[in-house]
Amino acid sequence: MPVPTTATIWLPLLKLAGDRQRRHIREATASLADRFQLTKEERTERVPSGGRTKFHNRVLWAAWGLKAAQLLESPKRGYLQITERGHTVLSSDPKEIDRKFLEQFPEFRDRFRRNRPVRAAEQAADKTDVGDSSATPEEAIESAYREKRESLATDLIQSVCEASPEFFERLVVDLLVRMGYGGSHEEAGKAIGRSGDEGIDGRIKEDRLGLDVIYIQAKRWKHSVGRPDVQQFAGALQGQKAKKGVFITTSQFSAEARKYVQDIDAKIVLMDGSELVEFMMDHDVGVTTEATYVLKKLNSDYFPDP
């Protein structure tokens, strides 16, 4: 089963607090994980950014919603406790607590209107089909980010394939220099030359000191690159007594080609079209920053223990 959504957690979390005991959020997370009978994988699954576990993240946001409606309160940092209003709600034996249920409380409505990050995340969730309450704000933002990145990757590979061979040569030089190879654009440009078959061949310094050399082959192809092409490249490396090479293509490598490079002594890295545009985005080649958002969280280490 998937990790429970924030909305699914609201009622169990309120019931857990129904004993009026003060409970730390980590304790609540562990108790709810047992109540939902989560597997080890579901308990340890992390949000895409690799921070908190997904379930703990959703418990935190479920607590935020219940506190916004004043059904729960934090007697001290990191702890939860039910309020009189929360106890009254539990006494009515609600079958479920959803967004519409919480909106009956003006404090929840006002808090939501004033909280711009949550509003923006919910809008992002709507646009990425993750649902109004199936994802936390962090998950919704990350989902929207991934969708935007995937769309950009599609535009990038199309633009690369439509460009001239001369532009492709310059792109490879720009990327390798941005990644720390080649020393300078001038040195890298001299080291790499077109082969005349919609690709380029050459060699480039592994680092700015030139302690080692990496051989480059880049093919702006539409068809898959098979083992014979990679094997020919490996033979060229052997002829130069070289041990390292990078084969770049705008298309894909066959499974046989990828298996071949795993079984030979020479170190050959295969970079297909999807990996090429990922590196371009990561190193700002052919892309520009549209907007920057900084997500911050409380630094618990800064504050003394309550």
Salt bridges, closest charged atoms under 4 A:
ASP19 OD2 - ARG23 NH2 2.71
GLU27 OE2 - ARG23 NE 3.56
ASP34 OD1 - ARG43 NH2 2.83
GLU45 OE2 - LYS54 NZ 3.12
GLU84 OE2 - ARG20 NH1 3.06
ASP93 OD2 - LYS95 NZ 3.45
GLU103 OE2 - ARG99 NE 3.12
GLU107 OE1 - ARG85 NH1 2.92
ASP110 OD1 - ARG113 NH2 2.38
GLU122 OE1 - ARG99 NH1 3.22
ASP132 OD2 - ARG99 NH1 3.43
GLU138 OE2 - ARG52 NH1 3.68
GLU139 OE1 - ARG58 NH2 2.77
GLU166 OE2 - ARG194 NH2 3.89
GLU169 OE1 - ARG194 NH1 3.08
ASP174 OD1 - HIS185 NE2 2.89
GLU186 OE2 - LYS190 NZ 3.48
GLU187 OE2 - LYS205 NZ 3.22
ASP197 OD2 - LYS219 NZ 2.81
GLU198 OE1 - ARG220 NH2 2.16
ASP201 OD2 - LYS219 NZ 3.98
GLU206 OE1 - LYS244 NZ 3.02
ASP212 OD2 - LYS244 NZ 3.41
ASP263 OD2 - LYS259 NZ 3.02
ASP272 OD2 - ARG258 NH2 3.11
GLU275 OE1 - ARG258 NH2 3.74
GLU278 OE1 - ARG149 NH2 2.76
ASP282 OD1 - ARG149 NH2 2.62
GLU290 OE1 - LYS148 NZ 3.45
